Amino acid sequence: MTKVLVLVSGGIDSAVVSALSLEQGLDISMLHFSTVPLGNTRGLEKTKKLARHLEKMFDKKIKIYVVPHGDTLFAIAKTYNRKYSCVLCRRMMLRIAGEVAKKEGASALVTGESIGQVASQTLFNLNAEHSASPLPVIKPLLGMDKMEIERLAKKFETFETSILPSACCSIPSKPATKATEEKILREEKGLEIDKLVKTALKGLKCET
C-alpha cells in the first residue's frame, strides 16, 4: 500500500487533504510542527482529534509525528527579510518532513495549499518552496476555492474540529508574493539549515 506523509496545520485544508488521501486508498501518517514556546498546544490537540475521527471513518490507523519548530522560527525571525518568512518557514518544513517521510517509508508529502487562499500562496512562492523538498509534494486542493474546500470538510465531518482555535507562527503584514529560488537561496545563506533539520529531527516524537 502506498504511504504518504501529510503536513497537518490544524486548519481546514490539511484536514481535507488527509481525508482525500485516505479516500483514495492511501495510507497516511500526519506530521505536526509544534511552535511551542511561541504558540500553544491547541494545534496538536486538534490534530489528534482529527486523526481519531478519520481512523473511525476509514478504518485505518494513523500515526501522528510531532516535531519542534520553535528553533527554526527563531532563526528565521532573527536573520532574514521578514517578507520572505513564510516561504523560508515552509522550505524548512518540507526539508524536515522529507526526512520524517523517509524514516516512515512514505513516498510523497501531502499539503493543503490552494492558490490564492492566503496572500503568500502564489505559484511563484510554491515553486520557490518545493525546490527544497527531497520528495514529491502532492497538493490535492491546488485549484479549489474556499467554498469547495469547506464543502469537502463538511462531507468528511472535519469542519467543526478544524475551525477550533489554534496557534500558528506570525504572518508578515506584507508577505512576498513573487519569491524566486534565486532570491530565497540568498536569504538562506546565513541559515544553518543542516543543524536546524538535525535539531528538529532529534526532538521528533510519535504520539501514537
Secondary structure, 3 states (H helix, E strand, C coil): CCEEEEECCCCHHHHHHHHHHHHCCCEEEEEEEECCCCCCCHHHHHHHHHHHHHHHHHCCCCEEEEEECHHHHHHHHHHCCHHHHHHHHHHHHHHHHHHHHHHHCCCEEECCCCCCCCCCCCHHHHHHHHCCCCCCEECCCCCCCHHHHHHHHHHCCCHHHHCCCCCCCCCCCCCCCCCCHHHHHHHCCCCCHHHHHHHHHHCCEECC
